[in-house]
Amino acid sequence: MTFDPVAFRAAFPAFQETPDAAILVWASIVEQSPMASWFACAPLTQQQLIVAHIGYMLANANSIGNSQGGGAVVSGTEGSVSASFVAPPVKDGLEYYLSSSTYGQMLWAMLNISSAGGVYVGGLPERHAFRKVGGTFR
């Protein structure tokens, strides 16, 4: 699988100054992850969004690592600095992970749109279209 850094930069101008080597490393991180089979088959926009998410997370690792969490600020004080965050409303770990960047949120929205129709898993799909002997579908 080859990932095109030029097309990536054209789609995401925020990474215009990022060298090709860094972008290719981000893509290889996804290719080496449990998401590798999805990444190989995913549409180009989804591939670019996950690479942008990885790049954003790695570029901001120092500031993210020093923070106590993410989410919406629900309270704050100024004297002796205090802040409270509420975690984003998520259903699972992948959604929480993707909610940590704008690129991840866009990817999550696209994944939800593409999976809205459901997925057929297991069984013999041809049995849903053809009747068996005796006139039944199963």
N, C-alpha and C positions, 0 to 999 in steps of 0.2 A: 504494500500500500504506500503510495507516495502522497504526501501532503504538500500543497502548493502555497508557500509563504507569500508569494506576490498576490495571489487571489485573496488570501487571508487579510493582508494589509489593506487591500482595496475595499473589502467588506467591513473592516474595523479600523478606521483611521487612528484610533487611540493607540494602536500598536505600530504606527508608521515608523518610529525610530528604533523599533526592536529588530535586532539582527536575525537573519535567517536561521542561524544555528540555534538560537534560543527558541524560536517558534517550532523548529523541528524537534527539539528536545521535549517541548510541551506535548506535541503530537505523539512522540514515542512513549511518553508517560501513559497516555491513554491506551496506546497500542499494547502496552505491557500490563495493563490493568485487567481486572475481571470484565471490563466493558469492551474488551478488544473485539469480540465477535459482533457486538452492536455497532461499534465504530466503523468496522469494515463495510457494513451494509447500510449505514445511516446516510440520509441525504446530505449533500455538501453543507448546507446551512447548519444542520445539527452538528456535523463534525466541527465546523468552524466555531460554533458556540461553545462546545465543550473545551476546545483548545483555548479559546479566549477566557473561559472560566478558570482553567488551570493556570494560564498566564497571569490573570489578575490575582489569583490566590498566591502564587509564588512571588509576584512583584511586590505584593503588600504583606508578605509573611511576617516581616518584623513588626509592623504596626498592628497586624491582626494578632500576632502572638503575644503582644504586650497588653492587649485589651482583655477585659473580663467577659466578653460575650458580645453578641450582636442582637439586633432587634430594634423595636421602636422604643424611644426614650419615654418612660411614663412618669418619671419624677426627677427632680434635680435640685441641688442646692449650690450656692456659690461659696459661702463661707466654709472653709475646710473641705471643699470639693466633694460632692457626693452625687451619684447618678444611679438610676434604676432602669433596667431594661426589661422588656417583656419578650420572651422568645417568639419567633414567628410561628404562626399557626400552621403546623405541618403534620402530615400523617405518618411519615416514615423517615428513615435515615437519609435516603437519597434526596428527598425533597428538602430536608434540613440542610444538607451539604450544598445543594444547588441554590438555596435561598441566600447564600452568603455573598453572591455577586449579582449584578444586573444581568450579566451574560447567562449565568446559571438559571435565573428566574425566567429569562426568555426561552431557554432550552426546555425548562420544565413545562412552560405553557405550550410549546410546540409538541412535546411528548404527550401531553394530555389531549391535545386536539387529535393527534394521529392515533391515539388508542381509544378514543371515545366510542368507536363502533364495536369494540370487543375483539377478542382473539379466539380462534377455534383451536383447542388443544386436545390432542388425542383422538382415538377412534378412527373411523373410516369416513372421511368427508363425502365420498361418493354415495354413501348410503343416505345422505340427506337429500339427494337429488333424484335417486332412482328407487322405484318400488321393488321389493323382493317378490319372490314367488308367493302368491297368496294375496298380493295387493297392499302389504304393509311397507312402511318406510324403514323399519328396523328389523 
